[in-house]
Amino acid sequence: MRACMPLIVAMLCSLAWAGKMESCASRCNEKFNRDAACQCDRRCPRHGDCCEDYDHLCTEDPNEPEPFLELEEETEAPSSHLYSAPSSCRDRCQEAFDRHQPCHCDARCPEFGNCCKDFESLCGHEGFSYSSDAITKEELQSISEKIYRADTNKAQKEDVIINSQNRISPSETRDQVDCCPEPLFTYVNEKLFSKPTYAAFINLLNNYQRATGRGEHFSAQQLAEQDAFLREVMKTAVMKELYAFLHHQNRYSSEQEFVSDLKNMWFGLYSRGNGEEDSSGFEHVFSGEVKKGKVTGFHNWIRFYMQEKEGLVDYYSHIYDGPWDSYPDVLAMQFNWDGYYKEVGSAFIGSSPEFEFALYSLCFIARPGKVCQLSLGGYPLAIQTYTWDKSTYGNGKKYIATAYVVSSTQ
């Protein structure tokens, strides 16, 4: 979703009518809203119920990648809020822009004139330049290219051979037809898995129950494995690039603060069902979950390969295969996971664990709950993240609900 501009804010105010939303200002790509007079979701052109300014405000820049599908996680993304909208910046300095709040405390609120009254007194000492501290699209593209070049642990073409077989259209994904008789992975050089970050990552995958509604309870060994993974990835050039960038952006004052936040946002537990602490961002994104009879999350090629090797994953088809000639690449696929169907699951292929962890973390920190426009090897790529809003950690910080690739060049 594009960053809000002063013109959009002004239009929102002028077009509000009798409490109904008749403009797409600040609403592009939001979920269907039955209370709105018109819609701004990606499917409104198909249904003929778009607001009049949809084309003007929500049509993507022709240089930006197009989404290959509205993925199913969007229907799972939480929409409730933990608290009523506060009118103070207490414990909110440098938080991401949230259109539901009556006033704001982000780096750009002085520019838009929508800061809370106590912004100067509470946030003025934070030491950032208001207009320059917001992370721009160009900065995101630059750091993602640096991370891409720094990934020396990625697979080489001879290390991972896939057989993508039949490509189907997005309209066919609901049919649940197995169009591919062969496995997705023809060969994987498992020597990759002895590398420290791969080994630490794989140790985490079996620490979770995939069914939501069943509480997760970690042993001392499993908690130690989380810390070991964070230690190993922080040794890599990929994560050093990410930390240096975020430190320069005044998001973190020390590596210790950064690692502590990563542990909370990724491994902190929350409840997706029955009030149990049954989920986390890491479990959802990398290991995968089952909720209401469907696969949710599960966006990792290593996990897919290992489950396919055990006969637990049956690859059905794909709707998108990325343009990259080397790894990492991107595949958007359909599959069955031990009796449960995944309608569309996007995943990097051949990437190192630290590469995925870095890009998803970058986008969650810089564009929480929004589309994050990146660049990899000269090709555009977009990642969608969602925040978990029903519970928080620290001073109101939000956990990762999900993160996944939503688009690339077509």
Backbone hydrogen bonds in HBPLUS format (Angstrom, degrees):
<---DONOR---> <-ACCEPTOR-->    atom                        ^
c    i                          cat <-CA-CA->   ^        H-A-AA   ^      H-
h    n   atom  resd res      DA  || num        DHA   H-A  angle D-A-AA Bond
n    s   type  num  typ     dist DA aas  dist angle  dist       angle   num
A0008-ILE N   A0005-MET O   2.95 MM   3  5.23 118.3  2.34 104.7 119.8     1
A0009-VAL N   A0005-MET O   3.07 MM   4  6.47 158.7  2.12 157.1 163.3     2
A0010-ALA N   A0006-PRO O   2.95 MM   4  6.20 160.4  1.99 151.6 156.7     3
A0011-MET N   A0007-LEU O   2.87 MM   4  6.11 156.4  1.93 148.0 154.8     4
A0012-LEU N   A0008-ILE O   2.91 MM   4  6.13 152.2  1.98 149.1 156.4     5
A0013-CYS N   A0009-VAL O   3.18 MM   4  6.49 158.1  2.23 147.3 152.1     6
A0014-SER N   A0010-ALA O   3.04 MM   4  6.31 158.0  2.09 149.3 155.5     7
A0015-LEU N   A0011-MET O   2.89 MM   4  5.90 141.5  2.04 148.2 157.0     8
A0017-TRP N   A0020-LYS O   3.35 MM   3  5.43 177.9  2.35 154.2 154.7     9
A0020-LYS N   A0017-TRP O   2.76 MM   3  5.43 166.7  1.78 128.1 131.9    10
A0037-ALA N   A0021-MET O   3.27 MM  16  5.75 135.1  2.49 126.8 139.0    11
A0027-ARG N   A0024-CYS O   2.91 MM   3  4.87 164.0  1.93 127.4 124.5    12
A0030-GLU N   A0027-ARG O   3.01 MM   3  5.49 153.7  2.08 143.8 138.7    13
A0029-ASN N   A0040-CYS O   2.91 MM  11  5.79 146.2  2.03 158.8 148.0    14
A0036-ALA N   A0033-ASN O   3.10 MM   3  5.54 159.5  2.14 112.8 119.2    15
A0039-GLN N   A0049-ASP O   2.78 MM  10  5.76 169.5  1.79 155.6 157.2    16
A0051-CYS N   A0039-GLN O   2.99 MM  12  5.65 138.3  2.17 155.3 149.0    17
A0044-CYS N   A0041-ASP O   3.19 MM   3  5.58 168.3  2.20 115.0 118.7    18
A0046-ARG N   A0043-ARG O   3.02 MM   3  5.35 123.8  2.34 106.7 120.8    19
A0047-HIS N   A0043-ARG O   3.13 MM   4  6.49 145.8  2.25 147.5 157.9    20
A0048-GLY N   A0044-CYS O   2.71 MM   4  5.68 121.3  2.06 147.2 161.7    21
A0049-ASP N   A0044-CYS O   3.29 MM   5  5.31 146.5  2.41 134.5 140.0    22
A0054-TYR N   A0051-CYS O   3.06 MM   3  5.34 161.8  2.09 118.4 118.8    23
A0057-LEU N   A0053-ASP O   2.91 MM   4  6.00 162.1  1.95 156.4 160.7    24
A0058-CYS N   A0054-TYR O   2.70 MM   4  5.24 158.1  1.74 150.0 156.7    25
A0064-GLU N   A0061-ASP O   2.85 MM   3  5.30 164.2  1.87 120.1 125.5    26
A0068-PHE N   A0406-VAL O   3.21 MM 338  6.57 157.8  2.26 156.9 159.9    27
A0074-GLU N   A0071-LEU O   3.12 MM   3  6.05 157.7  2.17 123.8 128.7    28
A0075-THR N   A0072-GLU O   2.98 MM   3  5.60 141.5  2.14 115.1 123.9    29
A0076-GLU N   A0073-GLU O   2.82 MM   3  4.90 136.2  2.02  99.3 113.2    30
A0077-ALA N   A0073-GLU O   2.92 MM   4  6.11 121.5  2.27 147.2 163.6    31
A0077-ALA N   A0074-GLU O   3.36 MM   3  5.11 146.0  2.49  90.8 100.1    32
A0092-ARG N   A0089-CYS O   2.90 MM   3  4.90 159.1  1.94 132.0 126.8    33
A0095-GLU N   A0092-ARG O   2.98 MM   3  5.43 152.4  2.06 143.0 138.8    34
A0094-GLN N   A0105-CYS O   3.07 MM  11  5.96 149.3  2.17 156.2 146.6    35
A0101-GLN N   A0098-ASP O   3.05 MM   3  5.83 170.5  2.06 126.9 129.9    36
A0104-HIS N   A0114-ASN O   2.83 MM  10  5.93 151.2  1.91 145.2 153.4    37
A0116-CYS N   A0104-HIS O   3.00 MM  12  5.51 141.1  2.15 146.2 142.4    38
A0109-CYS N   A0106-ASP O   3.24 MM   3  5.63 170.0  2.25 115.5 118.6    39
A0111-GLU N   A0108-ARG O   2.98 MM   3  5.25 123.3  2.31 105.5 120.1    40
A0112-PHE N   A0108-ARG O   3.22 MM   4  6.63 145.5  2.34 149.7 159.6    41
A0113-GLY N   A0109-CYS O   2.75 MM   4  5.73 120.2  2.10 144.5 160.8    42
A0114-ASN N   A0109-CYS O   3.21 MM   5  5.30 148.9  2.31 137.8 142.2    43
A0119-PHE N   A0116-CYS O   3.04 MM   3  5.36 159.5  2.09 120.9 120.6    44
A0122-LEU N   A0118-ASP O   2.94 MM   4  5.97 157.0  1.99 154.2 160.5    45
A0123-CYS N   A0119-PHE O   2.70 MM   4  5.31 155.8  1.76 147.7 155.1    46
A0124-GLY N   A0120-GLU O   3.01 MM   4  4.69 137.0  2.20 119.0 125.4    47
A0126-GLU N   A0123-CYS O   3.03 MM   3  5.39 165.9  2.05 115.8 119.7    48
A0133-ASP N   A0129-SER O   2.85 MM   4  5.53 141.9  1.99 167.3 170.1    49
A0140-LEU N   A0136-THR O   3.02 MM   4  6.34 154.3  2.08 147.4 154.6    50
A0141-GLN N   A0137-LYS O   2.94 MM   4  6.21 155.9  2.00 149.0 155.5    51
A0142-SER N   A0138-GLU O   2.96 MM   4  6.14 150.0  2.05 141.5 150.0    52
A0143-ILE N   A0139-GLU O   2.94 MM   4  6.16 168.2  1.96 153.5 155.6    53
A0144-SER N   A0140-LEU O   2.97 MM   4  6.01 155.4  2.03 144.2 151.5    54
A0145-GLU N   A0141-GLN O   3.15 MM   4  6.24 147.2  2.26 136.6 144.3    55
A0146-LYS N   A0142-SER O   3.12 MM   4  6.44 151.0  2.21 143.3 151.3    56
A0147-ILE N   A0143-ILE O   2.90 MM   4  6.17 156.3  1.96 149.8 156.0    57
A0148-TYR N   A0144-SER O   2.90 MM   4  6.03 153.6  1.97 140.5 148.3    58
A0149-ARG N   A0145-GLU O   2.96 MM   4  6.22 158.2  2.01 148.0 152.7    59
A0150-ALA N   A0146-LYS O   2.95 MM   4  6.09 138.9  2.13 139.6 151.3    60
A0152-THR N   A0150-ALA O   2.82 MM   2  5.78 124.5  2.13 116.3  99.6    61
A0155-ALA N   A0350-GLY O   2.85 MM 195  4.90 165.6  1.87 149.8 153.3    62
A0159-ASP N   A0156-GLN O   2.83 MM   3  5.16 147.3  1.94 110.0 120.8    63
A0189-ASN N   A0159-ASP O   2.69 MM  30  4.83 151.3  1.77 147.3 153.4    64
A0161-ILE N   A0187-TYR O   2.82 MM  26  5.05 168.5  1.83 151.8 153.7    65
A0186-THR N   A0161-ILE O   2.83 MM  25  5.46 148.4  1.93 146.0 155.5    66
A0187-TYR N   A0161-ILE O   3.19 MM  26  5.05 159.0  2.24 139.3 139.3    67
A0163-ASN N   A0184-LEU O   2.65 MM  21  5.07 158.7  1.69 152.1 158.9    68
A0318-HIS N   A0166-ASN O   3.30 MM 152  6.69 145.7  2.42 149.8 157.0    69
A0168-ILE N   A0318-HIS O   2.88 MM 150  6.18 152.9  1.96 152.5 161.6    70
A0172-GLU N   A0169-SER O   2.91 MM   3  5.50 159.7  1.96 120.1 126.8    71
A0173-THR N   A0170-PRO O   3.33 MM   3  5.54 168.6  2.34 109.5 112.9    72
A0175-ASP N   A0172-GLU O   3.09 MM   3  5.58 161.2  2.13 115.3 121.2    73
A0179-CYS N   A0316-TYR O   2.94 MM 137  5.33 133.6  2.16 125.3 135.6    74
A0192-LEU N   A0189-ASN O   3.11 MM   3  6.18 170.8  2.12 128.7 130.6    75
A0193-PHE N   A0190-GLU O   3.00 MM   3  5.34 137.8  2.19 103.9 114.0    76
A0194-SER N   A0191-LYS O   3.13 MM   3  5.50 163.8  2.16 110.8 115.9    77
A0195-LYS N   A0192-LEU O   3.04 MM   3  5.72 164.4  2.07 118.4 123.5    78
A0199-ALA N   A0195-LYS O   2.88 MM   4  6.01 171.5  1.89 169.8 172.7    79
A0200-ALA N   A0196-PRO O   2.97 MM   4  6.07 162.2  2.00 146.7 151.8    80
A0201-PHE N   A0197-THR O   2.95 MM   4  5.98 150.4  2.04 138.3 146.7    81
A0202-ILE N   A0198-TYR O   2.87 MM   4  6.10 167.0  1.89 158.3 161.0    82
A0203-ASN N   A0199-ALA O   3.09 MM   4  6.25 149.5  2.19 143.8 151.5    83
A0204-LEU N   A0201-PHE O   3.00 MM   3  5.48 147.2  2.11 109.9 119.4    84
A0205-LEU N   A0202-ILE O   3.19 MM   3  5.39 141.9  2.34 104.9 114.7    85
A0207-ASN N   A0204-LEU O   3.15 MM   3  5.55 161.2  2.19 121.5 122.0    86
A0290-VAL N   A0210-ARG O   2.78 MM  80  5.66 152.8  1.85 139.7 136.5    87
A0212-THR N   A0290-VAL O   3.16 MM  78  6.29 163.6  2.18 163.1 160.8    88
A0216-GLU N   A0277-GLU O   2.85 MM  61  6.16 171.7  1.86 148.9 146.0    89
A0223-LEU N   A0219-SER O   3.00 MM   4  6.31 156.2  2.06 153.2 159.5    90
A0224-ALA N   A0220-ALA O   2.98 MM   4  6.15 149.3  2.07 140.9 149.6    91
A0225-GLU N   A0221-GLN O   2.97 MM   4  6.25 137.0  2.15 138.9 150.7    92
A0226-GLN N   A0222-GLN O   3.23 MM   4  6.61 140.2  2.40 138.8 147.8    93
A0226-GLN N   A0223-LEU O   3.20 MM   3  5.22 127.2  2.49  94.1 107.0    94
A0227-ASP N   A0223-LEU O   3.28 MM   4  6.68 158.9  2.33 146.6 150.9    95
A0228-ALA N   A0224-ALA O   2.88 MM   4  6.12 151.7  1.96 144.7 153.4    96
A0229-PHE N   A0225-GLU O   3.02 MM   4  6.15 155.9  2.08 142.3 147.5    97
A0230-LEU N   A0226-GLN O   3.14 MM   4  6.45 163.8  2.16 149.8 153.6    98
A0231-ARG N   A0227-ASP O   2.91 MM   4  6.15 156.5  1.97 149.1 155.9    99
A0232-GLU N   A0228-ALA O   2.97 MM   4  6.18 161.6  2.00 150.1 154.6   100
A0233-VAL N   A0229-PHE O   2.97 MM   4  6.22 169.7  1.98 159.1 161.3   101
A0234-MET N   A0230-LEU O   3.08 MM   4  6.08 152.7  2.16 142.6 150.0   102
A0235-LYS N   A0232-GLU O   3.15 MM   3  5.37 151.6  2.23 103.5 112.0   103
A0236-THR N   A0233-VAL O   3.07 MM   3  5.44 158.9  2.12 110.7 117.3   104
A0240-LYS N   A0236-THR O   3.08 MM   4  6.29 149.8  2.17 145.9 155.2   105
A0241-GLU N   A0237-ALA O   2.95 MM   4  6.08 151.6  2.03 144.1 150.4   106
A0242-LEU N   A0238-VAL O   3.16 MM   4  6.51 156.6  2.22 142.7 149.0   107
A0243-TYR N   A0239-MET O   2.88 MM   4  6.08 168.5  1.90 149.5 152.3   108
A0244-ALA N   A0240-LYS O   2.99 MM   4  6.05 166.3  2.01 146.4 150.7   109
A0245-PHE N   A0241-GLU O   3.04 MM   4  6.21 155.6  2.11 146.4 152.9   110
A0246-LEU N   A0242-LEU O   2.99 MM   4  6.26 168.2  2.00 157.2 159.7   111
A0247-HIS N   A0243-TYR O   2.76 MM   4  5.86 156.2  1.81 156.8 163.9   112
A0248-HIS N   A0244-ALA O   3.00 MM   4  6.07 154.6  2.06 139.5 146.3   113
A0249-GLN N   A0245-PHE O   3.01 MM   4  6.28 136.0  2.21 138.2 150.9   114
A0251-ARG N   A0246-LEU O   2.92 MM   5  5.35 161.5  1.95 166.7 160.8   115
A0250-ASN N   A0247-HIS O   3.00 MM   3  5.04 158.1  2.04 106.9 111.2   116
A0258-PHE N   A0254-SER O   3.13 MM   4  6.42 156.7  2.18 145.2 151.7   117
A0259-VAL N   A0255-GLU O   2.89 MM   4  6.13 166.9  1.90 157.5 159.4   118
A0260-SER N   A0256-GLN O   3.01 MM   4  6.13 160.5  2.04 147.3 153.0   119
A0261-ASP N   A0257-GLU O   3.04 MM   4  6.23 153.3  2.11 144.7 151.6   120
A0262-LEU N   A0258-PHE O   2.93 MM   4  6.23 157.4  1.98 151.2 157.9   121
A0263-LYS N   A0259-VAL O   2.95 MM   4  6.20 158.3  2.00 150.5 155.7   122
A0264-ASN N   A0260-SER O   3.16 MM   4  6.43 156.6  2.22 143.3 149.0   123
A0265-MET N   A0261-ASP O   2.88 MM   4  6.06 178.9  1.88 162.7 163.0   124
A0266-TRP N   A0262-LEU O   3.00 MM   4  5.89 157.2  2.06 147.5 153.0   125
A0267-PHE N   A0263-LYS O   2.86 MM   4  5.38 150.4  1.95 134.0 143.9   126
A0268-GLY N   A0264-ASN O   2.98 MM   4  4.70 142.2  2.12 121.8 127.9   127
A0400-ILE N   A0265-MET O   3.12 MM 135  5.60 167.1  2.14 143.8 140.8   128
A0282-PHE N   A0266-TRP O   2.89 MM  16  5.11 161.7  1.92 147.6 141.4   129
A0270-TYR N   A0279-SER O   2.97 MM   9  5.52 149.3  2.06 146.6 154.4   130
A0278-ASP N   A0270-TYR O   2.98 MM   8  6.21 114.1  2.43 130.6 139.9   131
A0279-SER N   A0270-TYR O   3.06 MM   9  5.52 146.1  2.18 162.7 165.4   132
A0276-GLU N   A0273-GLY O   3.40 MM   3  6.40 157.9  2.45 128.2 129.0   133
A0278-ASP N   A0276-GLU O   2.89 MM   2  5.29 119.0  2.27 110.6  93.2   134
A0284-HIS N   A0280-SER O   3.03 MM   4  6.17 172.3  2.04 155.3 157.6   135
A0285-VAL N   A0281-GLY O   2.98 MM   4  6.00 174.6  1.98 155.4 157.0   136
A0286-PHE N   A0282-PHE O   2.96 MM   4  5.66 157.3  2.01 147.6 154.5   137
A0287-SER N   A0283-GLU O   3.04 MM   4  4.88 132.5  2.27 116.5 130.4   138
A0288-GLY N   A0283-GLU O   2.71 MM   5  5.96 147.3  1.82 165.0 171.2   139
A0298-PHE N   A0284-HIS O   2.91 MM  14  6.37 149.3  2.01 160.9 165.3   140
A0299-HIS N   A0285-VAL O   2.69 MM  14  5.49 169.5  1.70 164.6 165.9   141
A0289-GLU N   A0296-THR O   2.95 MM   7  5.26 164.4  1.98 163.7 163.0   142
A0296-THR N   A0289-GLU O   2.84 MM   7  5.26 166.4  1.86 139.7 143.7   143
A0291-LYS N   A0294-LYS O   2.89 MM   3  5.44 156.8  1.95 159.1 160.5   144
A0294-LYS N   A0291-LYS O   3.04 MM   3  5.44 157.2  2.09 113.7 120.7   145
A0295-VAL N   A0341-TYR O   3.20 MM  46  5.81 176.3  2.20 139.2 138.7   146
A0304-PHE N   A0300-ASN O   3.09 MM   4  6.29 158.0  2.14 143.8 150.6   147
A0305-TYR N   A0301-TRP O   2.86 MM   4  6.03 166.7  1.87 150.0 153.0   148
A0306-MET N   A0302-ILE O   3.00 MM   4  6.20 168.0  2.01 153.9 156.8   149
A0307-GLN N   A0303-ARG O   2.96 MM   4  6.12 159.5  2.01 151.5 157.1   150
A0308-GLU N   A0304-PHE O   2.82 MM   4  5.94 155.6  1.87 153.2 160.9   151
A0309-LYS N   A0305-TYR O   2.87 MM   4  6.01 155.3  1.93 149.3 156.0   152
A0310-GLU N   A0306-MET O   3.22 MM   4  6.41 140.2  2.38 133.5 142.8   153
A0312-LEU N   A0307-GLN O   2.86 MM   5  5.20 152.4  1.93 165.9 157.0   154
A0311-GLY N   A0308-GLU O   2.99 MM   3  5.02 156.8  2.05 103.8 110.9   155
A0338-ASP N   A0312-LEU O   2.69 MM  26  4.90 132.0  1.92 159.0 165.9   156
A0314-ASP N   A0336-ASN O   2.85 MM  22  5.09 159.0  1.89 149.3 156.1   157
A0336-ASN N   A0314-ASP O   2.93 MM  22  5.09 159.9  1.97 140.1 146.5   158
A0316-TYR N   A0334-GLN O   2.91 MM  18  5.35 160.7  1.95 141.4 142.6   159
A0317-SER N   A0334-GLN O   3.40 MM  17  5.27 155.6  2.47 132.5 132.3   160
A0334-GLN N   A0317-SER O   2.87 MM  17  5.27 162.5  1.90 140.6 140.6   161
A0319-ILE N   A0332-ALA O   2.84 MM  13  5.74 158.4  1.89 155.9 162.4   162
A0332-ALA N   A0320-TYR O   3.02 MM  12  5.06 165.0  2.05 138.6 141.5   163
A0322-GLY N   A0330-VAL O   2.79 MM   8  4.89 163.3  1.82 162.0 159.4   164
A0329-ASP N   A0349-ILE O   2.98 MM  20  5.03 155.7  2.04 139.0 146.6   165
A0349-ILE N   A0329-ASP O   2.76 MM  20  5.03 153.6  1.83 131.7 135.3   166
A0331-LEU N   A0347-ALA O   3.00 MM  16  5.60 159.9  2.04 157.7 163.8   167
A0347-ALA N   A0331-LEU O   2.95 MM  16  5.60 143.1  2.09 146.0 157.6   168
A0333-MET N   A0345-GLY O   3.04 MM  12  5.24 171.8  2.05 128.1 127.4   169
A0345-GLY N   A0333-MET O   2.76 MM  12  5.24 149.2  1.85 147.3 157.7   170
A0335-PHE N   A0342-LYS O   3.30 MM   7  5.38 155.3  2.37 136.9 144.1   171
A0342-LYS N   A0335-PHE O   2.81 MM   7  5.38 156.0  1.87 170.7 172.5   172
A0337-TRP N   A0340-TYR O   2.61 MM   3  5.08 168.1  1.63 158.7 158.0   173
A0340-TYR N   A0337-TRP O   3.19 MM   3  5.08 151.9  2.27 100.2 108.7   174
A0355-PHE N   A0352-SER O   3.15 MM   3  5.25 128.1  2.43  99.8 112.9   175
A0356-GLU N   A0352-SER O   3.40 MM   4  6.80 163.5  2.43 159.9 160.2   176
A0357-PHE N   A0353-PRO O   3.00 MM   4  6.10 167.9  2.01 153.4 157.3   177
A0358-ALA N   A0354-GLU O   2.88 MM   4  5.84 150.6  1.96 138.5 146.1   178
A0359-LEU N   A0355-PHE O   3.03 MM   4  6.29 168.8  2.05 155.2 157.2   179
A0360-TYR N   A0356-GLU O   2.97 MM   4  6.06 173.1  1.97 158.9 161.2   180
A0361-SER N   A0357-PHE O   3.05 MM   4  5.97 153.2  2.12 135.9 144.1   181
A0362-LEU N   A0358-ALA O   2.82 MM   4  5.95 162.0  1.85 151.1 156.5   182
A0363-CYS N   A0359-LEU O   3.02 MM   4  6.22 167.0  2.04 150.7 153.2   183
A0364-PHE N   A0360-TYR O   2.94 MM   4  6.10 152.7  2.02 144.4 152.4   184
A0365-ILE N   A0361-SER O   2.95 MM   4  6.10 157.3  2.00 153.4 158.9   185
A0366-ALA N   A0362-LEU O   2.87 MM   4  5.96 162.6  1.90 153.0 158.6   186
A0367-ARG N   A0363-CYS O   2.72 MM   4  5.19 153.2  1.79 134.4 143.2   187
A0370-LYS N   A0367-ARG O   3.07 MM   3  5.33 151.8  2.16 139.4 133.8   188
A0385-THR N   A0370-LYS O   3.43 MM  15  5.95 158.0  2.48 140.3 144.8   189
A0372-CYS N   A0383-ILE O   2.77 MM  11  5.12 155.3  1.83 147.2 155.9   190
A0383-ILE N   A0372-CYS O   3.02 MM  11  5.12 155.9  2.08 137.1 143.5   191
A0374-LEU N   A0381-LEU O   2.72 MM   7  5.16 166.9  1.73 174.4 177.2   192
A0381-LEU N   A0374-LEU O   3.15 MM   7  5.16 158.2  2.20 123.4 122.9   193
A0376-LEU N   A0379-TYR O   2.83 MM   3  5.28 164.5  1.86 157.0 157.3   194
A0379-TYR N   A0376-LEU O   3.01 MM   3  5.28 166.9  2.03 116.8 119.3   195
A0382-ALA N   A0407-SER O   3.05 MM  25  5.16 167.1  2.06 136.3 134.9   196
A0406-VAL N   A0382-ALA O   2.99 MM  24  5.81 159.3  2.04 137.6 144.4   197
A0384-GLN N   A0404-TYR O   2.88 MM  20  5.61 161.6  1.92 172.7 168.1   198
A0404-TYR N   A0384-GLN O   3.02 MM  20  5.61 151.7  2.10 151.0 160.0   199
A0386-TYR N   A0402-THR O   2.98 MM  16  5.36 148.8  2.08 150.7 147.8   200
A0401-ALA N   A0386-TYR O   2.87 MM  15  5.31 162.0  1.90 148.9 148.0   201
A0388-TRP N   A0399-TYR O   2.90 MM  11  5.22 159.2  1.95 143.9 144.5   202
A0393-TYR N   A0397-LYS O   2.89 MM   4  5.24 155.5  1.95 140.1 148.3   203
A0397-LYS N   A0393-TYR O   2.83 MM   4  5.24 135.9  2.02 175.4 168.6   204
